């Protein structure tokens, strides 16, 4: 073996040694990366399971303590007691009358409490008798009924509110209802109409009929009950009653 061959063998050994060192370095780095990945996965799994852990550098904010609001209790108002002193008269054997101790009588004067309902709608103006020909030009005098409009506080029409008419008409009980907006083609937007009689002459009555505006789903009164009269004259066979929101 000559010198050149020996030098080539030494170079190969040197190259293999360098390659082994490089492999050891890369294997070590790979192991470190795998270990760091496993550590990171374990760390984030711990934070996911327990976000409030002391290892979490960004813990979630602490929820405020709920406030317990005490239940309101009603304190009854007792009636006012008025005390009146009345002397007690004692009669002795010698008929000498002297006042002795005073006793007290209690007069209870309870305070009466009345409640006035608050209605959202009120009658605009007053019920007015007029001719039905204004809204029904093709009809004649043989007709009688009630009509009007329902508007909000700004004067805009309101539909689908319940209008109920009750009482007595021509000696018979009456209980009729309709919805606002149901007669918009004759009365206008928000208009309603309830026919009392058709085909016969109108009759006069006083305080026998009542009309009231209600919520269509709950029938809660939205206006006070309005009592009105009817007339036998042809130019008053339609009673105009308009409702407008007041608050």
C-alpha positions, 0 to 999 in steps of 0.5 A: 500500500502506497502513501496515496492509498493510506491518505485516501483511507484516512480521509474516508475514516475522517469523513465517516467520523464527521458524518457520525458526529453530524448524525448525533447532533441531528438526532439530539436536536430531533429528540429535543424538538419531540420532547418540547412538542410533548411538553407543549401539548401537555402544558396546553392540555393542562391549561384547557382542563384548568384555565384558572391554574397558576401556570396560566399566564393569562387566566380568565377574568374573575366573575363578579359575585352575584348580588342578592336583591332582597324581596320587597315586602308590603307594609300594611297601613293601619287605620288611625285610632282616635282616643277620646277621654270620657270621665267615669262618674261615681255616685256615693251614698250621700249623693255626692258626685265626683269624677274619678279616673278617665277611661278612653274609647277608641274610634277606628276610622279606616282609610278607604282606598280607591283605584282608578284604572289608567287607559291608553285610549280615550274618545276623541271629542264626543259621540256624534250623530250623523247620516250614514250616507256620508260613508254609504251613499248607496244606502237609505235611512233604513240603517243604524250603526256605530263607526269611527277610527282608532289612531295613535298619539300622533294621529296615525291609524291603528289596526287590529284593536278589538272594539266591543259593543254591548247593551240593549237595542230595540228591547233585545240584548246586544253583544257585537265586536269588530276590529279597527281597520276592518272598515278602512274601505268605507271609514278609512285607515284604522276605521271600524263599523258595527251595524245595529240595524239594517232594513228598518228605520232607526230608533232612539235610545238613551244610555242603553248601549256601551262601546269599549276599545280592548286588546285583541289578544287579551281583551284587556280594556284599552279605554273606558266604557263609553255609553252613548245614545241613538236617534230616530232621525235619518241624519243621525242614524250613524253614531261616530265615535273616534278613539285616540291614544292618550298616553 
